[in-house]
Every structure is written in C-alpha cells, then in structure tokens.
Amino acid sequence: MTELDLKVLSTFTDPRMGGPQRRSLDVAHRLRDRGIETVFLIPTGDNNFADTATNMEFETHQITLSRLRPPANLRGNIRFFADFIPTVQQISALIREHNIDAVHANMVVNFQTILAATRTETPVAWHFNDTLTPSPVKQISANMGEQWADKIVVAADAVHDYYFDSKTASQTIYAPVDVDQFDPEQINPDEASLRSELGLRPNIPVVGTVGNINPIKGHKYLLQAIAELVSDDREVVVPVVGAQLDSREQYFEELRDLRAKLDLEDTIEFVGFRSEIPELLSLFDIFVLPSIAEACPIVVLEAMAMECPVVATDVGGVPEQIPDSDHGWIVPPKDSDALAQAIAAALDDPEECRRRAANGRERVESMFSLEACVDRHEGLYRSLVEET
C-alpha cells in the first residue's frame, strides 16, 4: 500500500449526491494510490453522499452547516448568522485534531470553511462550480475568494468569467469521466429488458435526459420540444432520468401536468433515480441536456464518452465540452423550437450522429478523463502545501 504523506479536508455545503460530490469521491479514491488521503466534511441532511463516502472507507464527518440565502429568506439567514461562529470553531477543531495539511472548500457559499482554514493557518483552495449564485452572494463569495483563498479553482472557464475579471488567477479543473467505466465497447445492456423496465415502447428512437428534477435542468423546454416532434408525426420515447427531490415536489407536479396537457403520457416517462447511467446512455439514440444554467455538466461528458450523440443548450461550460458542430448540437437555452429542430436533425442523419459521437469520445479521452482530473487535483494539493 502506498504510504500516505498528505491529508486533505474536502468540505461541501450540500449533502446531496451531485456532480461535484461524485467528482470528489472518484478523485479521492485514485489519490490514495498517490499518497493523498481525503477526509470529508458533509452537512447533515440527505445522507446519500455521506453514506457513499463512508462505504468507500473514507473518514466522513457531518455537522450542521447553514448556508447564506438570498435576502428574502430571512429565517434561513438568521440561522446562518446564529450558527456561523460555532460552525467555524467546529471546522477549525476538526482541522487541528486530524492534522489536515490542506483544505478543499467545494461550492460557492462555503464561507465557514474558508475562515476556519484561515484561522488555523491551513492552505485552502476554494472551488467555484456554478453559474447560478445571485447577487449579492455572488459578489461576497468572489471577494472572499480573492482575499482569503490561497488558490481559486473553477469548474469551467465560464465559471471564472461569471465570478471574476481577467485579473483574478484561477485554475480550471473540469469534471472528469472514467472512460473505462463509460466505454461503449464494454457496455451491452439487454435493450428489450431495459426498455420494459423503464416503460418504453419497443422499436422507437429513445431521446433521453439525465438530471435531478429541478427547474434549472430545463425539463419543461424538453417536453415542449418533444410535443413539436410528435405534432410532426415523429415517434420517440423519452425517459427522464433523475431524482425527484422533496424540495421540488411542486415543480415535479407542474411537469406531470404539462405532460398531460401536451398529451405526452405515452411518450415521456419519469423514471426517477437510476444508477446504471452507462447502460442508459447506451440505450439512448440521442442524449439531451435542456438546462437553463450549468457549470460543467458531467453527464454531457458521460454521454460523449459512451458515443451517444448529444444535443445540449449553450450554458456554462457546455461550449468547452462541445466546441463546435463536429462534436454535437448546441442550441440556445429556453428555446424549445431550436431544441426540437436539433433533435430532429440528429434523428434524421444517423451517419452524422455517429461521426459527431465518435469525435465526442475522442475529446473526452484527451481532455476530460478521470486520470487527467486526478493529476490536476494532486498538483493543486501539493502546490498548496509547498507554496504556502
């Protein structure tokens, strides 16, 4: 076993499993072989992320970690300020007790971690990974990052541009894909069985999407685009894969009502959370990302790695993933007409789909592999310790 010579505390402000959490676990697993051990600090609440980290035999701690909210959320902000100092003290104690060498503060509102690292004189990298944070929180985070973080990390160049001007230095670390796990040569699901399990009719093109049921994922625009395709006498089936979050019950009901209004109940299936993403992407004829905002959506890269043709909206770091029409189709966000046209173009030209999909796989292998992401994290952590 490799001797461990560096211990990193990786902290989050959201307990749910999402792209940043998956990236952190995948990277931490590989870093063990390079002498770096990761300790996780996760808020109480949804235990999916914490349980996964524990099952992977990472030391995992959970505390109450209140977040700064928009000004209208008075109760949430009162709780945030009341808990702030005790939380900083808790994190500081954890850093000292576990001899942490460097801190990786994930997410934009991770203020308590930044101050705890500063208080204990522990080098800290602050990882900005969204393009959604509103003012004034956006400015507060950016200013604190410039003043207190030893290094600023962004999930895409577009994230840097959202928070900082060109004078602020940052390091871009893209979300990774394990190209061995997402390998079309190795994934061969029983299509008939999987279609039946998902409630999809046989022998009809599958146009799928993957993402938690959340307004920013733009599901309603996908439903409207599919309605246009169906009105043009195109047959498709559409599995909407993603967890139905308790906090988004009203939005999910709105989507169900819209599906009924558009007469798409035989076309669109809300299949909930699924873990077998490579198999699903192998089943899809087209993968669609209809989001209205993103940072660097890992599911786009997973689809590209699986050589699944991608139609995506022009948000966040998506143009860095799909730089041109040789690698997929990009359309404006919130434009169901453009989304429908791109899906139709992809369905009508299987040869072009195969060409762009093959190019997508090559791009992921060269720029977005898990190994490249691990290299960047190792370099980040070692430079934090050596330079500060």
Backbone hydrogen bonds in HBPLUS format (Angstrom, degrees):
<---DONOR---> <-ACCEPTOR-->    atom                        ^
c    i                          cat <-CA-CA->   ^        H-A-AA   ^      H-
h    n   atom  resd res      DA  || num        DHA   H-A  angle D-A-AA Bond
n    s   type  num  typ     dist DA aas  dist angle  dist       angle   num
A0005-ASP N   A0035-GLY O   2.77 MM  30  5.35 157.0  1.82 137.3 140.8     1
A0006-LEU N   A0035-GLY O   3.18 MM  29  6.42 136.8  2.37 161.7 165.4     2
A0037-GLU N   A0006-LEU O   2.89 MM  31  6.29 163.5  1.92 168.0 167.9     3
A0101-ASP N   A0007-LYS O   2.80 MM  94  5.35 154.5  1.86 146.7 155.5     4
A0008-VAL N   A0037-GLU O   2.87 MM  29  6.25 165.3  1.89 164.8 169.6     5
A0039-VAL N   A0008-VAL O   2.79 MM  31  6.11 165.0  1.81 165.7 169.9     6
A0009-LEU N   A0102-ALA O   2.97 MM  93  6.46 157.9  2.02 156.0 161.5     7
A0104-HIS N   A0009-LEU O   2.77 MM  95  6.05 169.1  1.78 159.5 160.5     8
A0010-SER N   A0039-VAL O   2.81 MM  29  6.09 165.6  1.83 167.6 172.7     9
A0041-LEU N   A0010-SER O   2.98 MM  31  6.20 157.1  2.04 150.5 150.5    10
A0011-THR N   A0104-HIS O   3.00 MM  93  6.34 160.2  2.04 155.2 160.5    11
A0106-ASN N   A0011-THR O   2.94 MM  95  5.80 157.1  1.99 151.8 157.3    12
A0012-PHE N   A0041-LEU O   3.10 MM  29  6.48 146.3  2.21 164.3 174.5    13
A0022-ARG N   A0018-GLY O   2.93 MM   4  6.12 162.8  1.96 160.4 165.6    14
A0023-ARG N   A0019-GLY O   2.92 MM   4  6.10 163.7  1.94 155.9 160.7    15
A0024-SER N   A0020-PRO O   2.99 MM   4  6.13 158.5  2.04 142.9 148.5    16
A0025-LEU N   A0021-GLN O   3.07 MM   4  6.32 160.4  2.11 150.9 155.2    17
A0026-ASP N   A0022-ARG O   2.98 MM   4  6.13 171.8  1.99 156.8 159.2    18
A0027-VAL N   A0023-ARG O   2.98 MM   4  6.07 163.9  2.00 151.4 156.1    19
A0028-ALA N   A0024-SER O   2.90 MM   4  5.93 162.1  1.93 144.7 150.6    20
A0029-HIS N   A0025-LEU O   3.00 MM   4  6.12 155.2  2.06 148.8 154.6    21
A0030-ARG N   A0026-ASP O   3.38 MM   4  6.66 155.5  2.44 141.5 146.6    22
A0031-LEU N   A0027-VAL O   2.88 MM   4  6.10 149.5  1.97 152.6 162.6    23
A0033-ASP N   A0030-ARG O   3.16 MM   3  5.83 140.9  2.32 113.9 121.7    24
A0034-ARG N   A0031-LEU O   2.82 MM   3  4.99 153.5  1.89 106.7 115.7    25
A0036-ILE N   A0031-LEU O   3.08 MM   5  5.29 165.9  2.10 142.4 139.0    26
A0035-GLY N   A0032-ARG O   3.24 MM   3  5.31 164.0  2.26 109.5 109.5    27
A0040-PHE N   A0059-GLU O   2.94 MM  19  6.33 165.7  1.96 165.2 165.9    28
A0061-HIS N   A0040-PHE O   2.84 MM  21  6.15 160.3  1.87 154.2 160.6    29
A0042-ILE N   A0061-HIS O   2.86 MM  19  6.22 166.3  1.88 162.5 164.9    30
A0063-ILE N   A0042-ILE O   3.32 MM  21  6.71 140.0  2.49 135.2 146.2    31
A0044-THR N   A0063-ILE O   2.94 MM  19  5.57 137.1  2.13 132.0 135.6    32
A0051-ASP N   A0047-ASN O   2.75 MM   4  5.71 163.9  1.78 154.8 159.6    33
A0052-THR N   A0048-ASN O   3.04 MM   4  6.14 154.9  2.11 141.2 148.2    34
A0053-ALA N   A0049-PHE O   2.95 MM   4  6.21 163.0  1.98 155.2 159.5    35
A0054-THR N   A0050-ALA O   2.94 MM   4  6.14 159.9  1.98 148.8 154.5    36
A0055-ASN N   A0051-ASP O   2.85 MM   4  6.03 159.6  1.89 148.7 154.5    37
A0056-MET N   A0052-THR O   3.01 MM   4  6.24 134.2  2.23 141.0 152.9    38
A0056-MET N   A0053-ALA O   3.20 MM   3  5.12 130.9  2.46  92.2 105.3    39
A0058-PHE N   A0053-ALA O   3.05 MM   5  5.53 162.3  2.08 152.3 152.5    40
A0057-GLU N   A0054-THR O   2.83 MM   3  4.98 152.1  1.91 111.6 115.8    41
A0073-ASN N   A0070-PRO O   2.91 MM   3  5.73 157.4  1.96 130.4 136.4    42
A0074-LEU N   A0072-ALA O   3.03 MM   2  5.63 129.9  2.29 104.8  90.4    43
A0077-ASN N   A0073-ASN O   3.12 MM   4  6.33 154.6  2.18 149.5 156.7    44
A0078-ILE N   A0074-LEU O   2.91 MM   4  6.15 151.1  1.99 152.5 160.4    45
A0079-ARG N   A0075-ARG O   3.09 MM   4  6.36 161.0  2.13 149.6 154.1    46
A0080-PHE N   A0076-GLY O   2.96 MM   4  6.20 151.3  2.05 139.6 148.2    47
A0081-PHE N   A0077-ASN O   3.02 MM   4  6.24 166.6  2.04 151.8 152.8    48
A0082-ALA N   A0078-ILE O   2.96 MM   4  6.09 155.4  2.02 147.7 155.3    49
A0083-ASP N   A0079-ARG O   2.97 MM   4  6.05 152.4  2.05 149.4 155.6    50
A0084-PHE N   A0080-PHE O   3.04 MM   4  5.86 120.2  2.42 138.5 153.4    51
A0087-THR N   A0083-ASP O   2.96 MM   4  5.98 155.0  2.02 158.4 166.2    52
A0088-VAL N   A0084-PHE O   2.99 MM   4  6.29 160.2  2.03 156.2 161.6    53
A0089-GLN N   A0085-ILE O   2.97 MM   4  6.23 157.6  2.03 154.8 161.1    54
A0090-GLN N   A0086-PRO O   2.93 MM   4  6.20 151.1  2.01 143.6 151.4    55
A0091-ILE N   A0087-THR O   2.97 MM   4  6.25 165.9  1.99 157.2 159.7    56
A0092-SER N   A0088-VAL O   2.92 MM   4  6.04 157.0  1.97 145.9 153.0    57
A0093-ALA N   A0089-GLN O   2.95 MM   4  6.13 158.8  1.99 147.2 152.5    58
A0094-LEU N   A0090-GLN O   3.01 MM   4  6.28 154.2  2.08 146.0 153.2    59
A0095-ILE N   A0091-ILE O   2.96 MM   4  6.23 157.7  2.01 151.7 157.0    60
A0096-ARG N   A0092-SER O   3.06 MM   4  6.36 160.5  2.10 151.0 155.6    61
A0097-GLU N   A0093-ALA O   2.84 MM   4  5.95 172.8  1.84 157.1 159.6    62
A0098-HIS N   A0094-LEU O   3.12 MM   4  6.04 150.7  2.21 144.6 150.5    63
A0100-ILE N   A0095-ILE O   3.13 MM   5  5.16 172.8  2.13 152.1 154.1    64
A0099-ASN N   A0096-ARG O   3.25 MM   3  5.26 168.1  2.26 107.1 109.7    65
A0103-VAL N   A0123-PRO O   2.89 MM  20  6.25 156.3  1.95 154.7 162.3    66
A0125-ALA N   A0103-VAL O   2.89 MM  22  6.32 158.6  1.94 160.1 164.9    67
A0105-ALA N   A0125-ALA O   2.82 MM  20  6.08 157.3  1.87 170.0 175.0    68
A0127-HIS N   A0105-ALA O   2.80 MM  22  5.97 173.2  1.80 160.3 162.0    69
A0107-MET N   A0127-HIS O   3.04 MM  20  5.85 134.3  2.26 155.3 160.4    70
A0114-ILE N   A0110-ASN O   3.41 MM   4  6.74 161.2  2.45 148.6 153.5    71
A0115-LEU N   A0111-PHE O   3.08 MM   4  6.39 163.8  2.10 158.5 161.9    72
A0116-ALA N   A0112-GLN O   2.93 MM   4  6.09 152.8  2.01 145.0 153.3    73
A0117-ALA N   A0113-THR O   2.90 MM   4  6.10 160.2  1.93 154.1 158.7    74
A0118-THR N   A0114-ILE O   3.02 MM   4  6.25 158.9  2.06 145.3 151.3    75
A0119-ARG N   A0115-LEU O   2.82 MM   4  5.92 157.8  1.86 145.9 152.5    76
A0120-THR N   A0116-ALA O   3.03 MM   4  6.20 145.0  2.15 143.4 151.4    77
A0122-THR N   A0117-ALA O   2.83 MM   5  4.90 166.9  1.85 149.0 150.1    78
A0121-GLU N   A0118-THR O   3.12 MM   3  4.89 156.4  2.18  98.8 105.8    79
A0150-ASP N   A0124-VAL O   2.94 MM  26  5.50 138.3  2.12 148.7 161.8    80
A0151-LYS N   A0124-VAL O   3.33 MM  27  6.72 146.8  2.44 145.0 146.9    81
A0126-TRP N   A0151-LYS O   2.96 MM  25  6.47 155.9  2.02 160.9 164.2    82
A0153-VAL N   A0126-TRP O   2.86 MM  27  5.94 174.0  1.86 148.2 148.5    83
A0128-PHE N   A0153-VAL O   2.76 MM  25  6.09 161.6  1.79 166.2 160.2    84
A0155-ALA N   A0128-PHE O   3.06 MM  27  6.46 137.4  2.25 161.8 168.5    85
A0138-LYS N   A0134-PRO O   2.87 MM   4  5.53 154.1  1.94 133.7 139.6    86
A0140-ILE N   A0136-PRO O   3.02 MM   4  6.32 160.8  2.06 155.9 161.9    87
A0141-SER N   A0137-VAL O   2.89 MM   4  6.07 168.9  1.90 160.0 161.8    88
A0142-ALA N   A0138-LYS O   3.04 MM   4  6.23 164.9  2.06 148.7 153.2    89
A0143-ASN N   A0139-GLN O   2.90 MM   4  6.01 166.2  1.92 150.9 154.7    90
A0144-MET N   A0140-ILE O   2.94 MM   4  6.09 162.7  1.97 150.3 155.5    91
A0145-GLY N   A0141-SER O   2.82 MM   4  5.96 156.0  1.88 149.5 156.9    92
A0146-GLU N   A0142-ALA O   3.02 MM   4  6.27 160.2  2.06 149.7 154.0    93
A0147-GLN N   A0143-ASN O   3.07 MM   4  6.25 147.8  2.18 143.5 152.2    94
A0148-TRP N   A0144-MET O   2.73 MM   4  5.60 166.0  1.75 157.5 160.7    95
A0149-ALA N   A0145-GLY O   3.20 MM   4  5.04 146.5  2.32 119.2 128.8    96
A0171-GLN N   A0152-ILE O   2.90 MM  19  6.38 152.2  1.98 149.3 157.9    97
A0154-VAL N   A0171-GLN O   2.92 MM  17  6.16 158.2  1.96 145.2 149.3    98
A0173-ILE N   A0154-VAL O   2.96 MM  19  6.24 160.2  2.00 164.9 171.3    99
A0159-VAL N   A0156-ALA O   2.97 MM   3  5.26 135.1  2.18 103.9 116.0   100
A0160-HIS N   A0156-ALA O   3.38 MM   4  6.89 153.5  2.45 148.9 154.9   101
A0161-ASP N   A0157-ASP O   3.10 MM   4  6.47 161.3  2.14 151.5 156.0   102
A0162-TYR N   A0158-ALA O   3.10 MM   4  6.26 133.0  2.33 134.1 145.8   103
A0162-TYR N   A0159-VAL O   3.12 MM   3  5.06 129.8  2.38  94.4 108.0   104
A0163-TYR N   A0159-VAL O   3.26 MM   4  6.58 149.0  2.36 150.8 156.9   105
A0164-PHE N   A0160-HIS O   2.76 MM   4  5.54 167.5  1.77 165.7 170.0   106
A0168-THR N   A0165-ASP O   3.21 MM   3  5.92 157.9  2.26 119.9 125.1   107
A0177-VAL N   A0368-PHE O   2.91 MM 191  6.19 139.3  2.08 156.1 169.1   108
A0370-LEU N   A0177-VAL O   2.89 MM 193  5.12 123.4  2.22 136.4 129.0   109
A0181-GLN N   A0178-ASP O   3.02 MM   3  5.39 125.8  2.33 105.6 118.8   110
A0182-PHE N   A0178-ASP O   2.91 MM   4  6.19 163.7  1.94 157.6 163.1   111
A0186-GLN N   A0183-ASP O   2.91 MM   3  5.45 151.3  1.99 117.0 125.5   112
A0187-ILE N   A0183-ASP O   3.20 MM   4  6.38 132.3  2.44 150.8 163.9   113
A0194-LEU N   A0190-ASP O   2.91 MM   4  6.12 163.7  1.94 160.3 165.5   114
A0195-ARG N   A0191-GLU O   2.84 MM   4  5.96 164.5  1.86 155.4 159.6   115
A0196-SER N   A0192-ALA O   3.04 MM   4  6.17 161.1  2.08 143.7 149.1   116
A0197-GLU N   A0193-SER O   2.94 MM   4  6.16 156.1  2.00 146.5 153.2   117
A0198-LEU N   A0194-LEU O   3.00 MM   4  6.19 148.3  2.11 147.0 154.7   118
A0199-GLY N   A0195-ARG O   2.96 MM   4  6.04 113.7  2.41 139.9 156.5   119
A0200-LEU N   A0195-ARG O   2.83 MM   5  4.87 166.4  1.85 147.4 145.9   120
A0199-GLY N   A0196-SER O   3.19 MM   3  5.07 150.3  2.28  96.8 105.7   121
A0237-VAL N   A0205-PRO O   2.94 MM  32  6.31 152.8  2.01 162.4 168.2   122
A0285-ASP N   A0206-VAL O   2.79 MM  79  5.16 152.0  1.87 135.4 145.0   123
A0286-ILE N   A0206-VAL O   3.14 MM  80  6.57 150.6  2.23 157.7 160.6   124
A0207-VAL N   A0237-VAL O   2.94 MM  30  6.20 162.4  1.97 161.4 167.2   125
A0208-GLY N   A0286-ILE O   2.98 MM  78  6.39 149.4  2.07 173.1 167.9   126
A0288-VAL N   A0208-GLY O   2.87 MM  80  6.09 158.6  1.91 162.8 168.0   127
A0209-THR N   A0239-PRO O   3.27 MM  30  6.69 160.5  2.31 164.6 166.2   128
A0241-VAL N   A0209-THR O   2.94 MM  32  6.05 169.3  1.95 155.7 153.8   129
A0211-GLY N   A0241-VAL O   2.77 MM  30  6.24 156.2  1.83 155.0 162.7   130
A0214-ASN N   A0212-ASN O   2.89 MM   2  5.67 104.4  2.47 116.9 100.9   131
A0213-ILE N   A0243-ALA O   2.94 MM  30  6.05 177.9  1.94 160.2 160.6   132
A0217-LYS N   A0214-ASN O   2.89 MM   3  5.60 157.5  1.94 125.8 132.8   133
A0218-GLY N   A0215-PRO O   3.08 MM   3  5.69 167.8  2.10 118.3 122.1   134
A0292-ILE N   A0216-ILE O   2.82 MM  76  5.31 161.3  1.86 144.5 150.3   135
A0221-TYR N   A0218-GLY O   3.09 MM   3  5.59 134.3  2.31 110.8 121.9   136
A0222-LEU N   A0219-HIS O   2.99 MM   3  5.08 120.6  2.35  97.7 113.3   137
A0223-LEU N   A0219-HIS O   2.92 MM   4  6.31 160.8  1.96 158.7 163.8   138
A0224-GLN N   A0220-LYS O   3.03 MM   4  6.24 158.0  2.08 142.1 147.8   139
A0225-ALA N   A0221-TYR O   2.94 MM   4  6.09 149.6  2.03 138.9 147.4   140
A0226-ILE N   A0222-LEU O   2.85 MM   4  6.11 160.3  1.89 156.5 161.4   141
A0227-ALA N   A0223-LEU O   2.98 MM   4  6.22 150.6  2.06 144.5 152.7   142
A0228-GLU N   A0224-GLN O   3.17 MM   4  6.48 146.5  2.29 139.4 147.2   143
A0228-GLU N   A0225-ALA O   3.12 MM   3  5.16 120.3  2.49  94.3 108.7   144
A0229-LEU N   A0225-ALA O   3.10 MM   4  6.50 154.5  2.16 147.5 154.2   145
A0230-VAL N   A0226-ILE O   2.90 MM   4  6.17 164.6  1.92 156.5 160.2   146
A0231-SER N   A0227-ALA O   2.93 MM   4  6.09 150.7  2.02 142.5 150.8   147
A0232-ASP N   A0228-GLU O   3.17 MM   4  6.43 126.0  2.48 135.9 148.9   148
A0232-ASP N   A0229-LEU O   3.02 MM   3  5.14 139.2  2.19  98.6 110.7   149
A0234-ARG N   A0229-LEU O   3.10 MM   5  5.47 153.7  2.17 142.0 143.3   150
A0233-ASP N   A0230-VAL O   2.93 MM   3  5.06 147.4  2.03 114.8 114.9   151
A0238-VAL N   A0267-THR O   2.78 MM  29  5.98 164.5  1.81 162.7 160.6   152
A0269-GLU N   A0238-VAL O   2.91 MM  31  6.15 162.5  1.94 146.0 149.9   153
A0240-VAL N   A0269-GLU O   2.76 MM  29  5.96 173.4  1.77 162.5 162.8   154
A0271-VAL N   A0240-VAL O   3.10 MM  31  6.01 152.1  2.18 137.0 145.7   155
A0242-GLY N   A0272-GLY O   2.92 MM  30  4.86 153.3  1.99 109.3 113.7   156
A0248-ARG N   A0245-LEU O   2.93 MM   3  5.25 157.6  1.98 110.2 117.6   157
A0252-PHE N   A0248-ARG O   3.01 MM   4  6.30 158.9  2.06 153.4 159.4   158
A0253-GLU N   A0249-GLU O   2.98 MM   4  6.27 156.4  2.04 150.5 156.7   159
A0254-GLU N   A0250-GLN O   2.95 MM   4  6.25 149.1  2.04 145.3 154.2   160
A0255-LEU N   A0251-TYR O   2.97 MM   4  6.33 149.0  2.07 147.9 156.1   161
A0256-ARG N   A0252-PHE O   2.97 MM   4  6.30 156.6  2.03 149.5 155.8   162
A0257-ASP N   A0253-GLU O   2.89 MM   4  6.13 157.1  1.94 147.9 154.3   163
A0258-LEU N   A0254-GLU O   2.90 MM   4  6.11 152.7  1.98 142.5 150.3   164
A0259-ARG N   A0255-LEU O   2.84 MM   4  6.09 156.6  1.90 149.3 155.7   165
A0260-ALA N   A0256-ARG O   3.06 MM   4  6.35 157.3  2.11 146.1 151.5   166
A0261-LYS N   A0257-ASP O   2.86 MM   4  6.11 160.2  1.90 149.5 155.5   167
A0262-LEU N   A0258-LEU O   2.91 MM   4  6.07 151.5  1.99 150.4 156.9   168
A0264-LEU N   A0259-ARG O   2.94 MM   5  5.21 171.5  1.95 156.0 157.2   169
A0263-ASP N   A0260-ALA O   3.01 MM   3  4.93 155.6  2.07 102.0 109.3   170
A0267-THR N   A0264-LEU O   2.91 MM   3  4.97 152.6  1.98 105.7 114.6   171
A0268-ILE N   A0264-LEU O   2.89 MM   4  5.88 168.1  1.90 173.2 169.3   172
A0277-ILE N   A0275-SER O   2.93 MM   2  5.65 138.5  2.11 101.4  90.8   173
A0280-LEU N   A0276-GLU O   3.09 MM   4  6.40 155.7  2.15 151.9 159.5   174
A0281-LEU N   A0277-ILE O   2.92 MM   4  6.11 166.6  1.94 161.3 164.0   175
A0282-SER N   A0278-PRO O   2.99 MM   4  6.18 141.7  2.14 140.4 151.0   176
A0283-LEU N   A0279-GLU O   3.11 MM   4  6.39 137.0  2.30 137.6 148.4   177
A0283-LEU N   A0280-LEU O   2.97 MM   3  5.04 126.4  2.27  96.0 110.5   178
A0284-PHE N   A0280-LEU O   3.01 MM   4  6.36 143.9  2.14 147.7 158.1   179
A0287-PHE N   A0309-PRO O   2.86 MM  22  6.11 171.7  1.86 171.1 173.9   180
A0311-VAL N   A0287-PHE O   2.88 MM  24  6.24 159.7  1.92 164.2 170.9   181
A0289-LEU N   A0311-VAL O   2.87 MM  22  6.33 156.4  1.92 152.4 159.6   182
A0313-THR N   A0289-LEU O   3.05 MM  24  6.31 132.6  2.28 158.5 171.1   183
A0317-GLY N   A0295-ALA O   2.49 MM  22  5.40 152.6  1.56 156.2 165.5   184
A0300-VAL N   A0297-PRO O   3.22 MM   3  5.80 142.2  2.37 110.8 119.3   185
A0301-LEU N   A0298-ILE O   3.01 MM   3  5.20 114.8  2.45 100.4 115.6   186
A0302-GLU N   A0298-ILE O   2.91 MM   4  6.26 151.1  1.99 150.8 160.2   187
A0303-ALA N   A0299-VAL O   2.97 MM   4  6.14 156.0  2.03 143.7 149.1   188
A0304-MET N   A0300-VAL O   2.97 MM   4  6.25 158.9  2.01 147.0 153.1   189
A0305-ALA N   A0301-LEU O   2.81 MM   4  6.01 156.1  1.87 147.7 154.4   190
A0306-MET N   A0302-GLU O   3.05 MM   4  6.26 142.6  2.20 140.3 149.7   191
A0306-MET N   A0303-ALA O   3.14 MM   3  5.08 123.1  2.48  93.2 107.5   192
A0308-CYS N   A0303-ALA O   2.93 MM   5  5.17 169.1  1.95 154.4 153.0   193
A0307-GLU N   A0304-MET O   2.98 MM   3  4.98 158.4  2.03 107.8 111.8   194
A0329-TRP N   A0310-VAL O   2.94 MM  19  6.25 164.3  1.96 159.5 164.2   195
A0312-ALA N   A0329-TRP O   2.85 MM  17  6.27 163.8  1.88 162.4 165.1   196
A0331-VAL N   A0312-ALA O   2.90 MM  19  6.31 150.2  1.99 147.1 156.6   197
A0315-VAL N   A0313-THR O   2.97 MM   2  5.72 126.6  2.26 108.7  93.1   198
A0314-ASP N   A0331-VAL O   2.77 MM  17  5.76 138.9  1.94 157.3 161.9   199
A0318-VAL N   A0315-VAL O   2.99 MM   3  5.79 160.8  2.03 150.1 152.1   200
A0320-GLU N   A0317-GLY O   2.91 MM   3  5.20 139.5  2.08 107.8 120.3   201
A0321-GLN N   A0317-GLY O   3.23 MM   4  6.66 133.2  2.46 143.6 156.6   202
A0321-GLN N   A0318-VAL O   2.91 MM   3  5.03 133.8  2.12 102.3 115.8   203
A0322-ILE N   A0318-VAL O   2.79 MM   4  6.04 166.2  1.81 163.8 167.9   204
A0327-HIS N   A0324-ASP O   3.19 MM   3  6.01 170.5  2.20 123.0 125.4   205
A0339-LEU N   A0335-ASP O   3.03 MM   4  6.29 155.5  2.09 149.1 156.9   206
A0340-ALA N   A0336-SER O   2.89 MM   4  6.03 159.4  1.93 145.8 150.7   207
A0341-GLN N   A0337-ASP O   2.98 MM   4  6.25 159.5  2.02 150.0 155.6   208
A0342-ALA N   A0338-ALA O   3.00 MM   4  6.19 156.9  2.05 147.7 153.1   209
A0343-ILE N   A0339-LEU O   3.02 MM   4  6.23 163.4  2.05 152.3 156.8   210
A0344-ALA N   A0340-ALA O   2.94 MM   4  6.09 162.0  1.97 149.8 155.2   211
A0345-ALA N   A0341-GLN O   2.90 MM   4  6.09 155.3  1.96 143.7 150.7   212
A0346-ALA N   A0342-ALA O   2.99 MM   4  6.22 155.6  2.05 147.6 153.6   213
A0347-LEU N   A0343-ILE O   2.93 MM   4  6.18 162.9  1.95 152.8 157.5   214
A0348-ASP N   A0344-ALA O   2.92 MM   4  6.03 145.9  2.04 147.4 156.4   215
A0349-ASP N   A0346-ALA O   3.31 MM   3  5.47 156.1  2.37 103.7 110.6   216
A0353-CYS N   A0349-ASP O   3.00 MM   4  6.31 154.7  2.07 153.1 161.3   217
A0354-ARG N   A0350-PRO O   2.96 MM   4  6.24 157.7  2.01 149.2 153.8   218
A0355-ARG N   A0351-GLU O   3.05 MM   4  6.35 154.0  2.12 145.6 152.8   219
A0356-ARG N   A0352-GLU O   2.98 MM   4  6.19 174.2  1.98 157.3 157.9   220
A0357-ALA N   A0353-CYS O   2.89 MM   4  5.94 157.3  1.94 149.5 156.8   221
A0358-ALA N   A0354-ARG O   2.96 MM   4  6.07 157.7  2.01 145.3 150.5   222
A0359-ASN N   A0355-ARG O   3.09 MM   4  6.35 159.9  2.13 148.9 154.4   223
A0360-GLY N   A0356-ARG O   2.88 MM   4  6.10 145.6  2.00 142.8 152.9   224
A0361-ARG N   A0357-ALA O   3.07 MM   4  6.42 154.4  2.14 149.3 154.3   225
A0362-GLU N   A0358-ALA O   3.20 MM   4  6.51 162.9  2.23 148.6 152.5   226
A0363-ARG N   A0359-ASN O   2.99 MM   4  6.26 152.4  2.07 146.8 154.3   227
A0364-VAL N   A0360-GLY O   3.03 MM   4  6.31 160.1  2.07 153.7 158.2   228
A0365-GLU N   A0361-ARG O   3.02 MM   4  6.27 165.2  2.04 155.2 159.2   229
A0366-SER N   A0362-GLU O   3.11 MM   4  6.28 149.0  2.21 143.6 151.2   230
A0367-MET N   A0363-ARG O   2.93 MM   4  5.98 151.3  2.01 152.4 159.4   231
A0368-PHE N   A0364-VAL O   2.87 MM   4  4.72 147.2  1.98 125.5 135.5   232
A0373-CYS N   A0369-SER O   3.20 MM   4  6.52 153.8  2.27 145.4 152.5   233
A0374-VAL N   A0370-LEU O   2.87 MM   4  6.14 155.6  1.93 154.6 161.4   234
A0375-ASP N   A0371-GLU O   2.98 MM   4  6.23 158.3  2.03 147.0 152.7   235
A0376-ARG N   A0372-ALA O   3.12 MM   4  6.39 154.9  2.18 143.2 149.1   236
A0377-HIS N   A0373-CYS O   2.98 MM   4  6.28 154.7  2.05 148.7 155.5   237
A0378-GLU N   A0374-VAL O   2.89 MM   4  6.11 166.6  1.91 157.3 160.9   238
A0379-GLY N   A0375-ASP O   2.96 MM   4  6.18 164.5  1.99 149.8 154.3   239
A0380-LEU N   A0376-ARG O   2.92 MM   4  6.07 152.5  1.99 141.4 149.3   240
A0381-TYR N   A0377-HIS O   2.92 MM   4  6.17 170.7  1.93 160.1 160.4   241
A0382-ARG N   A0378-GLU O   2.98 MM   4  6.11 170.0  1.99 156.5 159.6   242
A0383-SER N   A0379-GLY O   2.99 MM   4  5.96 154.4  2.06 141.5 149.0   243
A0384-LEU N   A0380-LEU O   2.95 MM   4  6.13 148.5  2.05 146.4 155.4   244
A0385-VAL N   A0381-TYR O   3.21 MM   4  6.50 158.8  2.26 148.1 151.7   245
A0386-GLU N   A0382-ARG O   2.95 MM   4  6.08 160.5  1.98 147.8 153.9   246
A0387-GLU N   A0383-SER O   2.86 MM   4  5.59 154.5  1.92 144.7 149.9   247
